[in-house]
Structure formats: C-alpha cells, structure tokens
C-alpha cells in the first residue's frame, strides 16, 4: 500500500455484459436480518435483492466468546451484510469452488444474495501490505474454480481491488488489462453482477481512472466499485463516481461505506478516529449509483501499521473503535 491515503489494503488471510457482486446478507439473530432494496423502480439489477451476511464471519466468531458491550458491538457488525473476500491463501483452487457453492446455496435458502471480492491476482498489491496472489499459470485455474462455484446463482463480484489504480505505479497495466479481461470472460454468468475496482476519490483523478477501466473492459460488466477498504465520505465518493461514470458512458457503480462514518483523515492504514458507515442499501433513484455496500469487513486490519496485525486479520480493538464511532 502507498502512504498518504492513496492506497487501501484488503484482507490477506481473512475472508474478504452480466455481473457478479457477492454480498453476504444477514439472517435473524447473530447474523442479523436481511436488508431489502429501497424502491420498486426498474433498471438496477440489485433491486429487490436481500444481501447475505456470513454466519461464520470473523465478527460472528468474535461475538461468540465476548460479553456485554463488546459482544453487542461484534454482533452488530456480524449482522450487517458484508462482502466475502476470496483469497487463494485462504481458499486455494482445490477448495474454493466448494466454499463458494456452499455460500451461494445458503444464501439462496435464506432468499439472499452474496457479495464476493475476488482478490488473488498475480503480484497482488505490488509488494504492499496485502502482497501475495497466485502465479500467472495458477491464477486462471483459481478464477475458473470460482466461476464453477458460482454457477448460475445470483451473486455480486467486486473484482481485484487496487489492481487498476495501482497499475501505472507498478508498471503492470498491460498484464492487468489482460488478466481482468480474462476474469470477466470466466466469471460472466447470467446471474452474476460484476464491478471492476475503480480506486477512490483521493487516489487517481477520474480523468486518469476512466481510461484504465475502459481498457480493462468496464463496458462488458455492470460498472465499477469505489472506496474499497478506504474511508472517504459517501458524498465525496458520489461526486467522484458520478464524474467517472459520465466519462464511461454511464457505467454504474457501488460505494464501500463500511468504515466511512467519520470520513477520512488522510490515512489509509488503520487510522484512528474512524467509524462504521451507513448500512448496505440498494439505490434505485434512476442514477448510475447502484448501491452502498460494506465491502471491507470492519474489524479486519489494513496491515502492520498503527499497532495493527497483518492485513486481513481480525482485530478486536479496531472493531470496537469503529463501532463506538472512533
């Protein structure tokens, strides 16, 4: 990750045409109540969906042995639909199809739609806090296994955070464009809604981000995601995304609101004073804004900075600070 708010990190060892967003909807009790769409207007493929919250998320596991205010805070996070991160270090090629299939099946039984983050691209994070990923040869096989697990179940996919916005600094744009294009081909099932990662408002200007998304094939998917694992306010991202969308012929977008309740202080790695953001909500107002989602799981570290454990590991203190509003 880069310093100064330019980057954001995703989980490394924890679960982080047509589209594939996988949002995990909550169920009654410890895993909460599923969240319905906000209107009946047409045009948004997420309209009417209820998002799924993983009953075995790190937040849910933290809530079980806790008590009092700590348990209540962890349960509140666990019950909110949050994206499930697919990482080859956690779910390798041999097991990822079964893992994804199990989640989509459970979500279907509950009448919910899962949201997945696919995060295993070669040279992931360009030697930053979330470095890792697969080899050039192994990566397509892992993607194919994810596609097999998804089948035709309805899902949402956030595809490879950081990969495009980071590509020019890392001098790997050609590789990223090819890899993401192949990913889109493999993952585009009839019920999958895909959003490419579009950086955020404090990273690349929209005029620089737009051609990267175009080259990667944003016209072949639903659109792009912004603010993934970052803290910028929803209004700030909405302004950026609206501008970016206009440069992309009206591409649709989703915003990560999981940790942006207090906006950003300019830091990207475990900053203090942040807060949980607004709950996941489908937006159906006739604009290009499809939804606000919890994409980065609150309580999972951005990396070994500001006292945090390695990226993606659950951190009680961070979850409690976010739940208390900083």
ABEGO torsion letter per residue (X at the ends): XBBGGABBBBBAABBXXBBBBBBBBBBBEAAEBBBBBABABBGBAABGBBBBBBAABAAAAAAAABBEAAAAAAAAAAABBBBBBBBAAABBAAAAAAAAAAAAAAAAAAGBBBBBBBBABBGBGGGBAABEEBBAAAAAAAAAAAAAAAEABBBBBBBGBGAAAAAAAAGAAAAAAAAAAAAAAAABBAABBBBBBAEBAABBBAAAAAAAAAAAGAAABAEBBBGBGBABBAAAAAAAAAAAAAAAGGBBBBBBAAAAAAEBAGBABGBBGBBBBBBBBBBBAGBABABBBBABBBGBBAEBBGGBBBBGBBBAAAAAAAAAGX
